[in-house]
Amino acid sequence: MATFSKSTFSHASYAAIRPSYPPSLYNHILSFHHGSRNLLVDLGTGPGIVPRALSPSFTRLIGTDPSSGMISQAQSVTPSAQYPNITYEVASAEHLPFVEDRTVDMVLAGQSAHWFDYPRLWKEMQRIVRPGGTVAFWGYKDPVFVDFPKASKIMFHFGYDDRDDRLGPFWQQPGRSIVQDQLRKVQPPETEWEQVTRIEYEPGTNGQRSGEGTPFLEKRMKLGEVIEYVRTWSSYHAWREAHPEQRPVKDGGTGDVLDRMYKEMKEAEKWENENMEVDIEWGTALVMARKA
């Protein structure tokens, strides 16, 4: 998560290009939840997508993030006149001193659960969540071109091959492996949490919703937008720091790792240009549990 705290990281671009979450995801979580909806805490809130979406459902919402840049971005797109019940705090998920004991009805984490220090996190969740309260963590893997299997395979190799001219060596671990494994390492302690529920989806490449499980995250995007989305990956930012001499074509350079990836995909799939629209799905995982 250190990447997102750096001054060189564009929090505005991250907020603009990252996928949002559909009502069906929130409905699954709200249906699982029992009891009062007074206080929600969103961990790793980033640009504040989750608190804004659930603002009508809770009396008060707090978004937290260890990155002051992310919190500033969240505040800038959460006008108090429209969202008077949302506040943001710079804080790690494992230490929330501004939250009183057993006062939280629901704790959420969207695409941030793979960063947590779980022995410390579960101790803090045990402290702040009321009996019967909910934790719900979800994450998503890499985008899959559901109609273009060759492109999906090329993106995977550029993203994970263990070579210096690929992104594989530049992921922060074990975080990325936890996402790729669909959060299966996120295990709420059995003595403190009950009714643990997991919902997963693995995309296919035979068209929309050809995968296995319950799909939550899909979007129709231009090819150029997909590449810009990949430029928000933490591995890409680490790669850029290691290769400052390789600048993207869009910035006047001769090309970088993602320009080369796009070129291979374009040739393999006979794509026309970056304005072509494609259907994208993400592999997802949702883990929910209720405080005993």
C-alpha positions in Angstrom: 0.0 0.0 0.0 3.0 2.3 0.3 2.7 3.1 -3.5 -0.6 5.0 -2.9 1.1 7.1 -0.2 3.8 8.4 -2.5 3.6 12.0 -3.8 4.2 10.7 -7.3 1.0 8.7 -7.3 -2.0 10.3 -9.0 -4.9 9.8 -6.6 -7.2 11.7 -9.0 -6.4 9.3 -11.9 -6.9 6.3 -9.5 -10.4 7.6 -8.5 -11.4 8.3 -12.1 -10.4 5.0 -13.7 -10.9 2.3 -11.1 -14.2 0.3 -11.4 -17.1 1.2 -9.1 -19.2 -1.4 -7.3 -22.7 -2.4 -8.4 -25.8 -2.3 -6.2 -26.0 -6.1 -6.3 -22.8 -6.3 -4.2 -24.0 -3.8 -1.6 -27.4 -5.6 -1.5 -25.7 -8.9 -0.7 -23.9 -7.3 2.2 -26.9 -5.4 3.5 -29.1 -8.6 3.3 -26.5 -10.4 5.3 -26.4 -7.7 8.0 -28.7 -7.9 11.1 -29.7 -5.1 13.4 -29.0 -1.5 13.7 -27.2 0.7 11.0 -25.9 3.5 13.1 -22.1 3.4 12.3 -20.2 2.0 9.3 -16.4 2.1 9.1 -14.8 1.6 5.7 -11.1 0.4 5.8 -8.8 1.5 3.0 -11.5 3.8 1.7 -9.3 5.2 -1.1 -11.4 7.9 -2.9 -14.4 7.1 -0.7 -16.5 5.1 -3.2 -18.0 2.9 -0.5 -19.1 5.5 2.1 -20.8 7.6 -0.6 -22.7 4.5 -2.0 -23.9 3.5 1.5 -24.6 7.0 2.8 -28.4 6.6 2.6 -28.2 3.2 4.6 -26.4 4.3 7.7 -26.6 7.2 10.2 -22.9 7.8 10.2 -20.0 6.6 8.1 -16.2 6.9 8.6 -13.8 6.2 5.7 -10.2 5.5 6.8 -7.0 5.2 4.8 -3.3 5.3 5.7 -2.7 7.5 2.7 -3.3 11.2 3.3 -3.4 11.7 -0.5 -6.3 9.3 -0.8 -8.1 10.9 2.1 -7.7 14.3 0.5 -9.1 12.9 -2.8 -12.0 11.3 -1.0 -12.8 14.6 0.8 -12.6 16.6 -2.5 -15.3 14.4 -4.1 -17.6 14.0 -1.0 -19.2 17.4 -0.6 -20.5 17.8 3.0 -23.7 19.4 1.8 -24.6 16.2 -0.1 -23.0 13.7 2.4 -23.3 15.3 5.9 -23.0 11.9 7.6 -19.6 11.0 6.1 -16.2 11.8 7.7 -12.7 10.6 6.8 -9.7 9.8 8.9 -6.0 9.1 8.0 -5.5 5.8 9.8 -4.4 2.2 9.4 -7.0 -0.5 9.5 -5.3 -2.1 12.5 -5.4 1.1 14.7 -8.6 3.1 15.0 -8.3 5.0 18.3 -11.1 7.5 17.3 -13.7 4.6 17.3 -15.2 3.6 20.6 -15.5 0.0 21.8 -18.4 -2.1 20.5 -20.0 0.8 18.6 -19.6 -0.2 15.0 -22.4 -2.0 13.2 -20.5 -2.8 10.0 -16.9 -2.8 8.9 -16.2 -2.9 5.1 -13.0 -3.1 3.0 -13.2 -3.0 -0.8 -10.0 -3.9 -2.6 -7.9 -3.3 0.5 -8.2 -6.4 2.6 -5.1 -7.9 1.1 -2.9 -5.2 2.7 -4.0 -5.9 6.3 -1.9 -7.3 9.2 -4.5 -9.8 10.3 -3.4 -10.7 13.8 -3.6 -7.0 14.7 -6.7 -6.4 12.5 -8.9 -9.1 14.1 -8.0 -7.8 17.6 -9.1 -4.3 16.6 -12.3 -5.6 14.9 -13.1 -7.6 18.1 -12.8 -4.3 20.0 -14.9 -2.0 17.9 -17.6 -4.1 16.3 -20.8 -4.7 18.4 -22.1 -8.2 19.0 -24.0 -9.3 15.9 -22.2 -6.7 13.8 -20.9 -7.4 10.3 -17.5 -7.4 8.6 -17.5 -7.7 4.8 -14.3 -7.7 2.8 -14.1 -8.0 -1.0 -11.5 -7.8 -3.7 -11.0 -8.2 -7.4 -8.3 -9.6 -9.5 -7.2 -8.7 -13.0 -9.5 -7.6 -15.9 -10.4 -10.4 -18.3 -11.4 -9.7 -21.9 -14.3 -12.0 -22.0 -14.4 -12.2 -25.8 -10.7 -12.2 -26.4 -8.8 -15.1 -24.7 -5.5 -14.3 -26.4 -5.5 -10.8 -25.0 -6.4 -12.0 -21.5 -3.5 -14.5 -21.7 -1.0 -11.8 -22.8 -2.1 -9.5 -20.0 -1.6 -12.2 -17.5 1.9 -12.9 -18.7 2.9 -9.2 -18.7 1.4 -8.9 -15.3 3.0 -11.8 -13.6 6.0 -13.3 -15.5 9.0 -13.1 -13.2 11.1 -11.0 -15.6 12.5 -7.5 -15.3 10.6 -6.4 -18.4 7.3 -7.6 -16.9 5.4 -6.5 -13.9 5.7 -9.8 -12.0 8.7 -8.9 -9.8 7.2 -5.5 -8.8 4.1 -6.6 -7.0 4.1 -6.2 -3.2 3.7 -9.6 -1.6 2.0 -11.4 -0.1 -0.7 -8.9 -0.8 -1.1 -9.6 -4.5 -1.1 -13.3 -4.0 -4.0 -13.0 -1.5 -6.0 -11.1 -4.1 -5.2 -13.7 -6.8 -6.3 -16.4 -4.4 -9.6 -14.6 -4.0 -9.1 -13.7 -0.3 -9.1 -17.3 0.8 -6.4 -16.5 3.3 -8.8 -14.1 5.0 -10.0 -16.3 7.8 -12.2 -14.7 10.6 -11.3 -16.4 13.9 -13.9 -19.0 14.7 -14.1 -18.1 18.4 -15.1 -14.5 17.6 -16.9 -14.6 14.3 -19.7 -16.8 12.9 -21.7 -17.5 9.8 -18.7 -16.9 7.6 -19.9 -16.6 4.0 -17.9 -16.5 0.8 -19.1 -15.5 -2.7 -16.7 -15.9 -5.6 -16.6 -15.4 -9.4 -14.0 -16.5 -11.9 -14.5 -15.0 -15.4 -14.6 -17.0 -18.6 -13.5 -16.1 -22.1 -16.6 -17.3 -24.0 -18.6 -14.1 -23.7 -20.2 -12.2 -20.9 -20.9 -14.0 -17.7 -19.4 -17.2 -19.1 -17.4 -17.8 -15.9 -18.2 -19.6 -12.6 -19.9 -18.2 -9.6 -21.7 -14.9 -8.9 -20.4 -12.0 -11.0 -20.2 -8.5 -9.3 -17.8 -6.5 -11.4 -18.1 -5.9 -15.1 -17.7 -2.9 -17.4 -17.7 -2.0 -21.1 -14.5 0.0 -21.7 -12.4 1.4 -24.6 -9.1 -0.4 -25.0 -7.3 2.8 -24.2 -9.2 3.0 -20.9 -8.2 -0.6 -20.0 -4.5 0.3 -20.5 -4.9 3.4 -18.3 -6.6 1.3 -15.7 -3.5 -1.0 -15.6 -1.4 2.1 -15.2 -3.0 2.5 -11.7 -1.6 -0.9 -10.6 0.9 -0.6 -7.8 3.2 -3.0 -9.7 3.3 -0.6 -12.7 4.3 2.3 -10.5 7.1 0.2 -9.0 8.2 -0.8 -12.5 8.3 2.9 -13.5 10.5 3.8 -10.6 12.9 1.0 -11.7 12.8 2.1 -15.4 12.5 5.9 -15.5 14.1 6.0 -18.9 11.2 4.1 -20.5 8.4 6.6 -21.0 4.9 5.9 -22.4 4.2 6.8 -26.0 1.4 9.0 -24.8 3.9 11.1 -22.8 6.2 11.5 -25.7 8.4 8.5 -25.0 9.4 5.5 -27.1 7.2 3.2 -25.1 7.0 1.3 -21.9 6.0 -2.2 -20.6 2.3 -1.4 -21.1 2.8 -0.1 -24.6 4.5 -3.3 -25.5 1.7 -5.3 -23.9 -1.0 -3.4 -25.8 1.0 -3.9 -29.1 1.1 -7.7 -28.6 -2.6 -7.9 -27.7 -3.6 -5.7 -30.7 -1.6 -7.9 -33.1 -2.9 -11.2 -31.5 -6.6 -10.1 -31.6 -6.5 -8.0 -34.8 -7.9 -5.0 -32.9 -8.3 -1.7 -34.8 -7.4 1.1 -32.3 -7.7 2.2 -28.7 -11.2 3.5 -29.2 -12.6 0.0 -29.7 -15.0 -1.0 -26.9 -14.7 -4.4 -25.2 -16.5 -6.2 -22.3 -14.4 -6.6 -19.2 -15.0 -8.8 -16.1 -13.0 -9.1 -13.0 -12.6 -12.2 -10.8 -14.0 -11.3 -7.4 -14.3 -12.5 -3.9 -16.6 -11.4 -1.0 -16.1 -12.6 2.5 -18.7 -11.8 5.2 -18.9 -12.7 8.9 -21.0 -11.9 11.9 -19.6 -11.0 15.3 -20.4 -13.7 17.8 
